[in-house]
Amino acid sequence: MGAESWAAFTLALLVALAVPGPDLVLVVHAATRGVREGASTAVGIVAGLMLHALLAAAGATALLVSAPGALTVVQLLGAGVLLWMGTSMLRATPSAEPDATEDIGHRTQDGYARGFVTNATNPKALLFFAAILPQFIGHGDGAEMRTIALCAAVVLGAGLWWTVTISLIRLFGFHRSPAADRLITLLGGIALLIIGAGLLASTTYGLISSGT
């Protein structure tokens, strides 16, 4: 790949990362409650992204997307995960001092699990590797190495993106305000429910349309 191709790929990756979605909601919420929780959530997200990268490098992503009904299953699963997480977030009652009164280790493990499951079942991540990545890989000699290099770039880029995001959240001092914690929890839960409901509605509409 030449410099122009790498620049175009970097721009596509930045756009994909910058578009607000469930990953951003989870990282903002977790980072507000503590650095370790924010970092573990981001690590879980990157681990889920790494799973997609490994599938793409092995050629399994293209097979999965081409299988009849496979993408629909992923979309429905992703919608269910988002609706469940949104409901759980709304039911949570943040304390005034979450870092001091809650089990940090338990929250760290939960953050990682939420990040991993959300990203592993994220149709946007699957489609990025299935539709966007191949445009930069091309065919011919070296395609396998280009695939590995681009997959590694996605994972490393995402890790850097979330590191900067967490640093900015802590820099602005949201973690010092219990009111901000409660507001972010409320808005985050609502956002996850809206995203999940939208994904469920669009997938259901697609199924009905294809049936007719």
C-alpha positions as semicolon CSV with decimal commas, in nm:
position;residue;x (nm);y (nm);z (nm)
1;M;0,000;0,000;0,000
2;G;0,118;0,347;-0,088
3;A;0,102;0,658;0,125
4;E;-0,225;0,769;-0,038
5;S;-0,392;0,436;0,037
6;W;-0,279;0,447;0,399
7;A;-0,406;0,804;0,431
8;A;-0,745;0,705;0,289
9;F;-0,761;0,403;0,519
10;T;-0,670;0,613;0,822
11;L;-0,945;0,859;0,735
12;A;-1,200;0,577;0,698
13;L;-1,094;0,433;1,035
14;L;-1,117;0,773;1,206
15;V;-1,467;0,825;1,069
16;A;-1,574;0,480;1,190
17;L;-1,432;0,548;1,537
18;A;-1,566;0,902;1,562
19;V;-1,928;0,817;1,476
20;P;-2,107;0,802;1,815
21;G;-2,223;0,455;1,909
22;P;-2,251;0,211;2,198
23;D;-1,872;0,190;2,243
24;L;-1,852;0,562;2,311
25;V;-2,142;0,545;2,556
26;L;-1,976;0,265;2,753
27;V;-1,633;0,428;2,762
28;V;-1,765;0,770;2,869
29;H;-1,978;0,614;3,143
30;A;-1,698;0,389;3,270
31;A;-1,426;0,656;3,257
32;T;-1,646;0,892;3,458
33;R;-1,659;0,633;3,734
34;G;-1,287;0,559;3,741
35;V;-0,970;0,527;3,534
36;R;-0,944;0,151;3,587
37;E;-1,306;0,093;3,492
38;G;-1,270;0,312;3,184
39;A;-0,948;0,141;3,082
40;S;-1,090;-0,208;3,132
41;T;-1,397;-0,119;2,926
42;A;-1,174;0,013;2,647
43;V;-0,959;-0,302;2,663
44;G;-1,275;-0,511;2,631
45;I;-1,381;-0,309;2,327
46;V;-1,041;-0,350;2,165
47;A;-1,049;-0,723;2,245
48;G;-1,384;-0,751;2,068
49;L;-1,239;-0,560;1,775
50;M;-0,941;-0,796;1,776
51;L;-1,183;-1,088;1,744
52;H;-1,327;-0,927;1,431
53;A;-0,974;-0,867;1,303
54;L;-0,876;-1,231;1,353
55;L;-1,191;-1,347;1,174
56;A;-1,117;-1,111;0,886
57;A;-0,755;-1,222;0,863
58;A;-0,869;-1,586;0,853
59;G;-1,124;-1,510;0,581
60;A;-1,415;-1,602;0,806
61;T;-1,579;-1,258;0,798
62;A;-1,652;-1,275;0,425
63;L;-1,799;-1,622;0,466
64;L;-2,013;-1,509;0,760
65;V;-2,154;-1,208;0,580
66;S;-2,228;-1,410;0,266
67;A;-2,413;-1,683;0,460
68;P;-2,792;-1,640;0,431
69;G;-2,937;-1,482;0,742
70;A;-2,601;-1,461;0,927
71;L;-2,586;-1,082;0,928
72;T;-2,947;-1,066;1,045
73;V;-2,864;-1,292;1,340
74;V;-2,570;-1,069;1,434
75;Q;-2,791;-0,759;1,410
76;L;-3,062;-0,911;1,628
77;L;-2,804;-1,030;1,880
78;G;-2,641;-0,688;1,887
79;A;-2,978;-0,518;1,935
80;G;-3,061;-0,750;2,224
81;V;-2,728;-0,680;2,393
82;L;-2,775;-0,303;2,362
83;L;-3,131;-0,314;2,495
84;W;-3,021;-0,525;2,791
85;M;-2,725;-0,299;2,871
86;G;-2,934;0,015;2,835
87;T;-3,195;-0,122;3,072
88;S;-2,927;-0,228;3,321
89;M;-2,768;0,116;3,309
90;L;-3,099;0,291;3,373
91;R;-3,173;0,060;3,665
92;A;-2,836;0,133;3,821
93;T;-2,818;0,394;4,095
94;P;-2,476;0,562;4,096
95;S;-2,351;0,647;4,442
96;A;-2,200;0,980;4,533
97;E;-1,855;0,824;4,570
98;P;-1,848;0,522;4,336
99;D;-1,473;0,471;4,360
100;A;-1,485;0,444;4,738
101;T;-1,805;0,250;4,803
102;E;-1,805;-0,008;4,527
103;D;-1,582;-0,304;4,455
104;I;-1,338;-0,163;4,199
105;G;-1,221;-0,509;4,093
106;H;-1,577;-0,622;4,025
107;R;-1,656;-0,307;3,827
108;T;-1,335;-0,352;3,628
109;Q;-1,431;-0,706;3,528
110;D;-1,784;-0,595;3,440
111;G;-1,644;-0,310;3,231
112;Y;-1,425;-0,548;3,032
113;A;-1,714;-0,790;2,976
114;R;-1,949;-0,513;2,862
115;G;-1,690;-0,371;2,625
116;F;-1,606;-0,708;2,474
117;V;-1,963;-0,832;2,429
118;T;-2,084;-0,502;2,286
119;N;-1,808;-0,486;2,027
120;A;-1,807;-0,856;1,944
121;T;-2,178;-0,834;1,857
122;N;-2,154;-0,492;1,689
123;P;-2,275;-0,519;1,326
124;K;-2,090;-0,196;1,243
125;A;-1,757;-0,357;1,331
126;L;-1,844;-0,668;1,130
127;L;-1,941;-0,462;0,824
128;F;-1,626;-0,250;0,852
129;F;-1,408;-0,557;0,819
130;A;-1,635;-0,711;0,555
131;A;-1,697;-0,408;0,334
132;I;-1,442;-0,132;0,404
133;L;-1,124;-0,327;0,473
134;P;-1,124;-0,530;0,147
135;Q;-1,120;-0,208;-0,055
136;F;-0,769;-0,138;0,073
137;I;-0,641;-0,495;0,061
138;G;-0,683;-0,562;-0,308
139;H;-0,573;-0,884;-0,476
140;G;-0,253;-1,044;-0,588
141;D;0,076;-1,099;-0,410
142;G;0,097;-0,981;-0,053
143;A;-0,280;-0,969;0,007
144;E;-0,245;-1,179;0,322
145;M;0,021;-0,951;0,469
146;R;-0,181;-0,641;0,380
147;T;-0,480;-0,792;0,557
148;I;-0,278;-0,857;0,871
149;A;-0,123;-0,509;0,861
150;L;-0,458;-0,337;0,819
151;C;-0,622;-0,545;1,091
152;A;-0,337;-0,460;1,327
153;A;-0,374;-0,092;1,235
154;V;-0,745;-0,102;1,321
155;V;-0,680;-0,258;1,663
156;L;-0,392;-0,024;1,748
157;G;-0,582;0,278;1,618
158;A;-0,884;0,192;1,831
159;G;-0,665;0,147;2,138
160;L;-0,510;0,490;2,084
161;W;-0,851;0,647;2,019
162;W;-1,000;0,521;2,345
163;T;-0,688;0,616;2,541
164;V;-0,724;0,974;2,422
165;T;-1,099;0,967;2,492
166;I;-1,051;0,851;2,852
167;S;-0,775;1,107;2,906
168;L;-1,002;1,390;2,787
169;I;-1,289;1,274;3,008
170;R;-1,064;1,271;3,313
171;L;-0,902;1,600;3,210
172;F;-1,238;1,779;3,202
173;G;-1,308;1,653;3,554
174;F;-1,640;1,475;3,497
175;H;-1,534;1,212;3,748
176;R;-1,532;1,469;4,028
177;S;-1,903;1,539;4,000
178;P;-2,160;1,289;4,133
179;A;-2,427;1,482;3,942
180;A;-2,232;1,433;3,617
181;D;-2,202;1,061;3,694
182;R;-2,577;1,030;3,741
183;L;-2,653;1,236;3,430
184;I;-2,411;1,037;3,213
185;T;-2,558;0,711;3,345
186;L;-2,910;0,830;3,259
187;L;-2,822;0,963;2,916
188;G;-2,603;0,661;2,843
189;G;-2,882;0,418;2,926
190;I;-3,127;0,610;2,709
191;A;-2,875;0,625;2,424
192;L;-2,815;0,249;2,435
193;L;-3,190;0,184;2,434
194;I;-3,239;0,414;2,135
195;I;-2,951;0,260;1,939
196;G;-3,068;-0,093;2,024
197;A;-3,431;-0,016;1,938
198;G;-3,325;0,145;1,610
199;L;-3,114;-0,156;1,516
200;L;-3,396;-0,392;1,608
201;A;-3,650;-0,189;1,411
202;S;-3,434;-0,166;1,098
203;T;-3,352;-0,537;1,110
204;T;-3,716;-0,632;1,161
205;Y;-3,822;-0,404;0,877
206;G;-3,562;-0,568;0,655
207;L;-3,694;-0,911;0,739
208;I;-4,054;-0,807;0,666
209;S;-3,953;-0,639;0,340
210;S;-3,755;-0,940;0,221
211;G;-4,048;-1,164;0,311
212;T;-4,280;-0,967;0,095
